[in-house]
Amino acid sequence: MSADVKKLGYEGAVQIVSGGSSVQLLASSASFSVDSNTPTMVGIDMPPPTDASGAEVRSRFIYAVGTINSSGSLSFDCTDSFMPVLFNICSQRGVRFDVRIAGGEGGVAMDDCYMTSVSLSGSSGGLVSGSMSFVSKNDWEDGAGFTPTHNDPISGTYEEPMAYWYTGSGSSADVKEWSLSISQSATPVFGNVPGVNPLYVRIGAMEASLTVLTYFEIKKLEQIVIKTNTAKIVSGVEDIRDFNFSTSELSTFSHTFMSVRPASGGSVGDVITFS
């Protein structure tokens, strides 16, 4: 193969390391982003040129070193091996993990990441897919730090993605589609010390919501079965209830439950559990 030929993304992979466990994802896309937040200013004295031919270039200029905010995102199809790691990240506040991306050409890694949002969804005729966003106090580093295992059924390393029909509401098969969203406030904190990176990431409240579209009205469906696991909204209250009629298909009911707690009980406790 010519040295000028570049490998496409399917030659690479994404790995997450959390709690001493590492797992390779069936990732469809992944990205890291570093925002430098560089302060600039415009000069006060901007005299006009004497004539058009003598005009000088005028622009902003840097007057201080900025601060760095690091973040990233993943899109993936769910697999049996990845779900326990994902559930661990979403089960409580402040779970740290590392993300490693081995691209077709080269690789990068970002350590000490914190989840800011996770979305999972399943619908008829499709796969259980998801996305995750995260932040870190660190810049990315060159080198993925792992060798991708190609998802190849011929070599016996194939792990199939999770299909929609592995999910539902347990004893009821009425679920047409569903979506689960989990978010966590994670804010980089800077100090009055030399350095452009945050000192740490401040973790705030977590929230979770579950939307289920069914063919029959369900007064209270706070959980969804994802193959062998059940994701349940704790202390969930119904936020939205819809009825949808169409002449071309069956009528459906949509229910959205969100995690909240009564004032008398305080805000301490789980917002979502996985069993």
C-alpha positions as CSV (number, residue, x, y, z in Angstrom):
1,M,0.0,0.0,0.0
2,S,1.3,3.4,-0.9
3,A,2.5,5.6,2.0
4,D,0.2,8.4,0.6
5,V,-2.9,6.3,1.3
6,K,-4.7,7.4,4.5
7,K,-6.8,5.1,6.6
8,L,-10.4,6.0,7.2
9,G,-12.2,6.1,10.6
10,Y,-13.3,2.5,10.5
11,E,-9.7,1.5,11.0
12,G,-9.9,3.1,14.4
13,A,-12.0,2.8,17.6
14,V,-12.9,4.5,20.9
15,Q,-12.1,3.1,24.3
16,I,-13.4,4.2,27.7
17,V,-11.6,3.5,30.9
18,S,-13.5,3.8,34.2
19,G,-13.2,2.2,37.6
20,G,-10.4,-0.1,36.5
21,S,-12.4,-1.4,33.6
22,S,-11.8,-0.6,29.9
23,V,-14.2,-1.3,27.0
24,Q,-14.1,-0.5,23.3
25,L,-17.2,1.1,21.9
26,L,-19.1,0.7,18.7
27,A,-18.6,4.4,18.1
28,S,-19.9,6.1,15.0
29,S,-18.2,9.4,15.9
30,A,-16.1,11.0,18.6
31,S,-14.5,14.4,19.1
32,F,-12.4,16.5,21.5
33,S,-12.5,20.2,21.7
34,V,-10.2,22.7,23.5
35,D,-11.4,26.3,23.7
36,S,-8.5,28.7,24.6
37,N,-10.7,31.7,25.5
38,T,-7.8,34.1,24.6
39,P,-8.4,37.7,25.7
40,T,-7.8,40.3,23.0
41,M,-8.2,44.1,22.7
42,V,-8.3,46.7,20.0
43,G,-5.8,49.5,20.1
44,I,-7.1,52.9,21.3
45,D,-5.0,55.0,18.9
46,M,-6.2,54.1,15.4
47,P,-5.3,57.0,13.2
48,P,-6.6,57.0,9.6
49,P,-4.0,56.3,6.8
50,T,-2.7,59.3,4.9
51,D,-4.0,57.8,1.7
52,A,-5.4,54.5,0.4
53,S,-2.1,53.2,-0.8
54,G,-0.4,53.7,2.6
55,A,-3.1,52.0,4.7
56,E,-1.7,49.6,7.3
57,V,-3.4,46.5,8.6
58,R,-5.4,47.0,11.8
59,S,-6.4,44.1,14.0
60,R,-7.0,43.0,17.6
61,F,-4.0,41.9,19.6
62,I,-3.5,39.5,22.5
63,Y,-3.0,41.2,25.8
64,A,-3.1,38.1,28.1
65,V,-2.9,34.3,28.1
66,G,-6.4,32.8,28.1
67,T,-7.9,29.9,30.0
68,I,-8.5,26.4,28.5
69,N,-11.8,24.5,28.6
70,S,-11.6,20.9,27.4
71,S,-14.7,18.9,26.3
72,G,-15.7,16.1,24.1
73,S,-18.6,14.0,22.7
74,L,-19.3,10.5,21.6
75,S,-22.0,8.8,19.5
76,F,-22.3,5.1,19.6
77,D,-24.5,1.9,19.3
78,C,-25.0,0.0,22.5
79,T,-23.4,-3.4,23.2
80,D,-23.5,-5.8,26.1
81,S,-19.9,-5.1,27.1
82,F,-20.3,-1.3,27.1
83,M,-23.6,-1.0,29.1
84,P,-22.1,-1.8,32.6
85,V,-19.4,0.9,32.1
86,L,-22.0,3.4,30.9
87,F,-24.3,2.6,33.8
88,N,-21.5,3.1,36.3
89,I,-20.7,6.5,34.9
90,C,-24.4,7.5,35.1
91,S,-25.3,5.9,38.4
92,Q,-23.8,8.6,40.7
93,R,-22.3,12.1,40.7
94,G,-18.7,12.8,39.9
95,V,-17.6,9.5,38.3
96,R,-14.3,10.1,36.5
97,F,-13.3,8.2,33.3
98,D,-10.7,8.4,30.5
99,V,-11.6,8.5,26.8
100,R,-9.1,7.2,24.1
101,I,-9.6,7.7,20.4
102,A,-7.6,5.6,18.0
103,G,-8.3,7.2,14.6
104,G,-7.5,5.7,11.3
105,E,-4.4,7.9,11.4
106,G,-2.9,8.6,14.8
107,G,-4.8,8.9,18.1
108,V,-5.5,11.1,21.1
109,A,-6.6,10.6,24.7
110,M,-8.3,12.8,27.4
111,D,-8.1,11.8,31.0
112,D,-10.2,12.7,34.1
113,C,-13.4,13.3,32.2
114,Y,-16.8,14.0,33.8
115,M,-20.1,13.3,32.0
116,T,-22.4,16.3,31.4
117,S,-25.1,14.5,29.4
118,V,-26.0,11.0,28.2
119,S,-28.9,10.1,25.9
120,L,-30.1,6.6,25.0
121,S,-33.0,5.7,22.7
122,G,-34.6,2.8,21.0
123,S,-37.3,2.6,18.3
124,S,-38.9,0.0,16.2
125,G,-36.7,-1.2,13.3
126,G,-33.6,0.3,14.7
127,L,-30.7,-0.2,17.2
128,V,-30.3,1.1,20.8
129,S,-28.1,4.1,20.2
130,G,-26.7,6.8,22.3
131,S,-24.5,9.9,22.8
132,M,-22.4,11.3,25.6
133,S,-20.9,14.7,26.2
134,F,-18.2,15.3,28.8
135,V,-15.7,17.9,30.1
136,S,-12.2,17.6,31.6
137,K,-9.7,19.8,33.4
138,N,-7.0,18.5,31.1
139,D,-6.0,19.0,27.5
140,W,-5.9,16.0,25.2
141,E,-2.6,14.1,24.8
142,D,-1.2,12.5,21.7
143,G,-1.5,8.8,21.4
144,A,-4.5,6.7,22.0
145,G,-2.8,4.2,24.3
146,F,-4.5,1.1,23.0
147,T,-4.7,-1.1,19.9
148,P,-8.2,-1.3,18.4
149,T,-9.9,-4.6,18.1
150,H,-11.7,-4.6,14.7
151,N,-15.3,-5.6,15.0
152,D,-14.9,-8.4,12.5
153,P,-17.3,-11.4,12.4
154,I,-14.9,-13.4,10.3
155,S,-12.1,-13.3,12.9
156,G,-14.6,-14.0,15.7
157,T,-14.2,-10.7,17.4
158,Y,-17.6,-9.4,16.4
159,E,-19.9,-8.0,19.1
160,E,-23.3,-7.2,17.7
161,P,-25.1,-4.0,18.5
162,M,-28.2,-4.1,20.7
163,A,-31.4,-4.1,18.7
164,Y,-34.6,-2.3,19.8
165,W,-36.5,-5.5,20.4
166,Y,-34.2,-6.3,23.4
167,T,-35.8,-3.4,25.2
168,G,-39.2,-2.5,26.5
169,S,-41.2,-2.2,29.7
170,G,-40.8,-5.7,31.1
171,S,-44.0,-7.5,31.2
172,S,-45.6,-5.2,28.6
173,A,-44.6,-5.3,24.9
174,D,-46.6,-2.1,24.1
175,V,-43.5,0.2,23.8
176,K,-43.1,1.6,20.3
177,E,-40.1,3.8,21.2
178,W,-38.4,5.4,24.2
179,S,-35.6,7.8,25.1
180,L,-33.6,8.2,28.3
181,S,-31.7,11.4,29.2
182,I,-29.3,11.9,32.1
183,S,-27.4,15.2,32.8
184,Q,-24.9,16.4,35.3
185,S,-23.7,19.9,36.0
186,A,-19.9,19.9,35.6
187,T,-18.2,23.3,35.7
188,P,-14.5,23.9,35.3
189,V,-13.1,26.1,38.2
190,F,-10.1,28.3,37.8
191,G,-7.9,29.8,40.5
192,N,-5.8,32.9,40.8
193,V,-2.6,30.9,40.2
194,P,-0.3,30.5,37.2
195,G,-1.7,28.1,34.6
196,V,-4.3,28.0,31.9
197,N,-6.1,24.8,32.9
198,P,-8.8,24.5,35.5
199,L,-7.9,23.6,39.1
200,Y,-10.7,21.1,39.2
201,V,-14.3,20.4,37.9
202,R,-17.1,21.3,40.3
203,I,-19.9,18.7,40.1
204,G,-23.5,19.9,40.7
205,A,-26.9,18.3,40.5
206,M,-27.9,15.3,38.4
207,E,-31.2,15.0,36.5
208,A,-32.8,12.2,34.6
209,S,-35.9,11.8,32.4
210,L,-37.6,9.0,30.5
211,T,-40.0,9.4,27.6
212,V,-42.0,6.3,26.5
213,L,-44.3,6.1,23.5
214,T,-46.8,3.2,23.9
215,Y,-49.9,1.9,22.1
216,F,-51.9,1.8,25.4
217,E,-52.2,4.5,28.1
218,I,-49.8,3.8,31.0
219,K,-50.4,5.9,34.0
220,K,-46.9,5.4,35.5
221,L,-44.0,3.9,33.6
222,E,-40.8,5.1,35.4
223,Q,-38.5,2.4,34.0
224,I,-37.3,0.9,30.8
225,V,-35.8,-2.5,30.3
226,I,-32.6,-2.5,28.3
227,K,-31.9,-6.1,27.6
228,T,-30.9,-7.6,30.9
229,N,-30.8,-4.3,32.8
230,T,-33.6,-2.0,34.0
231,A,-33.1,1.8,34.2
232,K,-35.5,3.4,36.7
233,I,-36.2,7.0,37.4
234,V,-36.2,7.4,41.2
235,S,-39.0,9.5,42.7
236,G,-40.2,10.3,39.2
237,V,-43.2,12.5,38.5
238,E,-45.1,12.8,35.2
239,D,-43.9,15.9,33.4
240,I,-45.6,15.5,30.0
241,R,-48.5,13.3,28.8
242,D,-49.5,13.3,25.1
243,F,-52.0,11.4,22.9
244,N,-51.3,11.1,19.2
245,F,-53.9,10.2,16.5
246,S,-53.2,9.4,12.9
247,T,-55.3,7.9,10.2
248,S,-52.3,5.9,8.8
249,E,-51.2,4.1,12.0
250,L,-52.3,3.2,15.5
251,S,-52.9,5.9,18.1
252,T,-50.2,6.3,20.7
253,F,-49.7,7.7,24.1
254,S,-46.5,9.5,25.2
255,H,-45.4,9.9,28.8
256,T,-42.3,11.7,30.1
257,F,-41.2,11.2,33.7
258,M,-38.5,13.3,35.4
259,S,-36.5,12.9,38.6
260,V,-37.4,15.3,41.4
261,R,-37.6,15.0,45.2
262,P,-40.1,16.6,47.6
263,A,-38.7,19.5,49.6
264,S,-39.3,17.6,52.9
265,G,-36.9,14.9,51.8
266,G,-34.1,17.1,50.5
267,S,-32.1,16.6,47.4
268,V,-29.9,13.7,48.6
269,G,-30.3,10.3,46.9
270,D,-30.3,8.6,43.5
271,V,-32.1,10.1,40.5
272,I,-31.7,6.9,38.5
273,T,-30.9,3.3,39.3
274,F,-29.7,0.4,37.1
275,S,-30.4,-3.1,38.1
